[in-house]
Amino acid sequence: MSTLKQLVRRLGSADGAEIAEAALVLPLVFALLLGIIWFGRAFNIYSTIQQAAQQGAIAAAREQCATCTNGDAFPTPATVSSKVSAVMSADSLDLSQVTAPANPPNCGPGQACAGCASPAAGSCAKVAVGTGSVYVCENVQLNPAATPAQCGSVVSFQYPFSFNLLSLTSLGSVTMSAQAQSRMEN
């Protein structure tokens, strides 16, 4: 019985400091964990959209047929779209939220893309990806200062990321931009 009396005496002398400390520390630890999870997801989405843009640019810059002539060797916009959507779908990203930026890459507002001499002038077009769209610029000059001209393709798009708290409320939103270029090999 003496051990039971000692236990009761110890519990009775506790002043609640541990409970107060836990009440202060646990919300901070919970907020830190949520921040780590949100940052991890944002980084994952950013990495995925950059990979999707890179795969699209590579597909747009590479000839599909070595013996074709008159520019038929380059992929169709549907090929570029399928590469971008395949990468994004692998990470379960919503393709309807993909948007093209206000201006195409390597182009000023209302100007044509600075193209290379061969095989054809550069062109920029919005390409559908799911219900969203991306800019694909094919056969454009990647570095205007380079001699000889470096021709290639550029894929550019944006994707939103929302900070949601248990699907109840949004704590903010960030629009992430992805752009990648790939040089055409002669």
KOLVO-506869 format. One record per residue (C-alpha): residue number from 0; x, y, z; chain. Coordinates in steps of 0.02 Angstrom, whole numbers, padded with zeros to 5 digits, m for minus. Example, Ala and Ser with C-alpha at 12.3 -4.5 7.8 and 13.67 -1.06 7.14 Angstrom:
2
{node 0; {00615; m00225; 00390}; A}
{node 1; {00684; m00053; 00357}; A}
This chain:
186
{node 0; {00000; 00000; 00000}; A}
{node 1; {00144; 00117; 00032}; A}
{node 2; {00189; 00119; m00155}; A}
{node 3; {00011; 00171; m00197}; A}
{node 4; {00021; 00313; m00070}; A}
{node 5; {00186; 00370; m00145}; A}
{node 6; {00111; 00370; m00321}; A}
{node 7; {m00040; 00470; m00264}; A}
{node 8; {00074; 00593; m00175}; A}
{node 9; {00181; 00616; m00332}; A}
{node 10; {00031; 00642; m00444}; A}
{node 11; {m00047; 00760; m00320}; A}
{node 12; {00110; 00868; m00314}; A}
{node 13; {00116; 00894; m00504}; A}
{node 14; {00074; 01074; m00542}; A}
{node 15; {00021; 01051; m00724}; A}
{node 16; {00177; 01127; m00801}; A}
{node 17; {00195; 00981; m00920}; A}
{node 18; {00018; 01003; m00985}; A}
{node 19; {00046; 01189; m01013}; A}
{node 20; {00209; 01156; m01104}; A}
{node 21; {00125; 01026; m01215}; A}
{node 22; {m00017; 01149; m01252}; A}
{node 23; {00110; 01275; m01313}; A}
{node 24; {00228; 01159; m01406}; A}
{node 25; {00108; 01039; m01495}; A}
{node 26; {00025; 01171; m01606}; A}
{node 27; {00197; 01233; m01659}; A}
{node 28; {00254; 01057; m01699}; A}
{node 29; {00092; 01026; m01795}; A}
{node 30; {00116; 01187; m01895}; A}
{node 31; {00296; 01140; m01933}; A}
{node 32; {00243; 00967; m01995}; A}
{node 33; {00106; 01043; m02106}; A}
{node 34; {00234; 01164; m02177}; A}
{node 35; {00353; 01023; m02218}; A}
{node 36; {00213; 00925; m02303}; A}
{node 37; {00154; 01078; m02404}; A}
{node 38; {00331; 01123; m02457}; A}
{node 39; {00365; 00942; m02507}; A}
{node 40; {00208; 00936; m02614}; A}
{node 41; {00247; 01105; m02693}; A}
{node 42; {00424; 01048; m02733}; A}
{node 43; {00356; 00886; m02806}; A}
{node 44; {00234; 00981; m02918}; A}
{node 45; {00370; 01103; m02973}; A}
{node 46; {00487; 00960; m03015}; A}
{node 47; {00350; 00871; m03113}; A}
{node 48; {00301; 01021; m03218}; A}
{node 49; {00483; 01059; m03257}; A}
{node 50; {00507; 00878; m03312}; A}
{node 51; {00349; 00889; m03419}; A}
{node 52; {00411; 01048; m03503}; A}
{node 53; {00581; 00969; m03534}; A}
{node 54; {00506; 00812; m03612}; A}
{node 55; {00393; 00920; m03722}; A}
{node 56; {00541; 01026; m03780}; A}
{node 57; {00644; 00872; m03818}; A}
{node 58; {00501; 00797; m03919}; A}
{node 59; {00476; 00960; m04015}; A}
{node 60; {00661; 00979; m04058}; A}
{node 61; {00699; 00803; m04115}; A}
{node 62; {00664; 00744; m04290}; A}
{node 63; {00552; 00592; m04299}; A}
{node 64; {00599; 00541; m04474}; A}
{node 65; {00777; 00553; m04540}; A}
{node 66; {00726; 00532; m04722}; A}
{node 67; {00578; 00653; m04725}; A}
{node 68; {00589; 00819; m04818}; A}
{node 69; {00501; 00988; m04815}; A}
{node 70; {00489; 00996; m04627}; A}
{node 71; {00383; 00838; m04612}; A}
{node 72; {00515; 00763; m04498}; A}
{node 73; {00466; 00866; m04346}; A}
{node 74; {00331; 00807; m04227}; A}
{node 75; {00154; 00868; m04230}; A}
{node 76; {00085; 00972; m04086}; A}
{node 77; {m00011; 00816; m04031}; A}
{node 78; {00155; 00726; m04002}; A}
{node 79; {00219; 00867; m03892}; A}
{node 80; {00052; 00872; m03800}; A}
{node 81; {00058; 00686; m03767}; A}
{node 82; {00233; 00697; m03692}; A}
{node 83; {00183; 00840; m03575}; A}
{node 84; {00020; 00758; m03523}; A}
{node 85; {00104; 00588; m03494}; A}
{node 86; {00227; 00661; m03368}; A}
{node 87; {00094; 00763; m03279}; A}
{node 88; {m00031; 00621; m03274}; A}
{node 89; {00100; 00507; m03196}; A}
{node 90; {00099; 00623; m03044}; A}
{node 91; {m00092; 00641; m03047}; A}
{node 92; {m00088; 00827; m03089}; A}
{node 93; {m00247; 00904; m03157}; A}
{node 94; {m00218; 00942; m03341}; A}
{node 95; {m00364; 01065; m03344}; A}
{node 96; {m00263; 01184; m03234}; A}
{node 97; {m00118; 01198; m03356}; A}
{node 98; {m00116; 01371; m03434}; A}
{node 99; {m00007; 01453; m03565}; A}
{node 100; {00085; 01610; m03507}; A}
{node 101; {00028; 01782; m03568}; A}
{node 102; {00171; 01793; m03693}; A}
{node 103; {00255; 01650; m03784}; A}
{node 104; {00438; 01621; m03739}; A}
{node 105; {00572; 01711; m03843}; A}
{node 106; {00439; 01827; m03911}; A}
{node 107; {00383; 02002; m03871}; A}
{node 108; {00198; 02048; m03864}; A}
{node 109; {00124; 02036; m04038}; A}
{node 110; {00289; 01988; m04121}; A}
{node 111; {00334; 01832; m04215}; A}
{node 112; {00467; 01720; m04140}; A}
{node 113; {00645; 01751; m04195}; A}
{node 114; {00670; 01600; m04308}; A}
{node 115; {00822; 01517; m04381}; A}
{node 116; {00862; 01509; m04566}; A}
{node 117; {00829; 01325; m04596}; A}
{node 118; {00726; 01218; m04614}; A}
{node 119; {00587; 01346; m04585}; A}
{node 120; {00552; 01505; m04489}; A}
{node 121; {00511; 01488; m04305}; A}
{node 122; {00332; 01472; m04249}; A}
{node 123; {00244; 01482; m04082}; A}
{node 124; {00075; 01406; m04050}; A}
{node 125; {m00037; 01364; m03905}; A}
{node 126; {m00055; 01176; m03896}; A}
{node 127; {m00197; 01091; m03803}; A}
{node 128; {m00146; 00979; m03658}; A}
{node 129; {m00304; 00902; m03587}; A}
{node 130; {m00419; 01052; m03570}; A}
{node 131; {m00271; 01166; m03532}; A}
{node 132; {m00140; 01235; m03651}; A}
{node 133; {00048; 01261; m03666}; A}
{node 134; {00155; 01367; m03781}; A}
{node 135; {00265; 01270; m03900}; A}
{node 136; {00391; 01368; m04002}; A}
{node 137; {00479; 01263; m04132}; A}
{node 138; {00635; 01305; m04231}; A}
{node 139; {00673; 01466; m04137}; A}
{node 140; {00840; 01547; m04101}; A}
{node 141; {00881; 01499; m03922}; A}
{node 142; {01026; 01619; m03894}; A}
{node 143; {01025; 01774; m04006}; A}
{node 144; {01206; 01814; m03962}; A}
{node 145; {01272; 01644; m04016}; A}
{node 146; {01364; 01625; m04181}; A}
{node 147; {01314; 01519; m04272}; A}
{node 148; {01132; 01527; m04223}; A}
{node 149; {01074; 01394; m04100}; A}
{node 150; {00903; 01334; m04154}; A}
{node 151; {00784; 01230; m04050}; A}
{node 152; {00616; 01223; m03966}; A}
{node 153; {00542; 01299; m03809}; A}
{node 154; {00394; 01237; m03708}; A}
{node 155; {00317; 01351; m03579}; A}
{node 156; {00165; 01340; m03464}; A}
{node 157; {00100; 01380; m03290}; A}
{node 158; {00019; 01275; m03154}; A}
{node 159; {m00065; 01334; m02992}; A}
{node 160; {m00028; 01265; m02820}; A}
{node 161; {m00150; 01299; m02677}; A}
{node 162; {m00109; 01287; m02493}; A}
{node 163; {m00263; 01194; m02429}; A}
{node 164; {m00300; 01150; m02249}; A}
{node 165; {m00390; 00982; m02243}; A}
{node 166; {m00493; 01028; m02398}; A}
{node 167; {m00588; 01153; m02291}; A}
{node 168; {m00504; 01316; m02334}; A}
{node 169; {m00370; 01383; m02448}; A}
{node 170; {m00228; 01473; m02362}; A}
{node 171; {m00159; 01546; m02524}; A}
{node 172; {m00110; 01503; m02701}; A}
{node 173; {00051; 01512; m02801}; A}
{node 174; {00065; 01500; m02990}; A}
{node 175; {00219; 01400; m03040}; A}
{node 176; {00298; 01428; m03210}; A}
{node 177; {00386; 01294; m03309}; A}
{node 178; {00493; 01327; m03461}; A}
{node 179; {00617; 01215; m03548}; A}
{node 180; {00715; 01225; m03708}; A}
{node 181; {00802; 01095; m03811}; A}
{node 182; {00928; 01123; m03949}; A}
{node 183; {00902; 01046; m04120}; A}
{node 184; {01047; 00939; m04176}; A}
{node 185; {01108; 00961; m04354}; A}
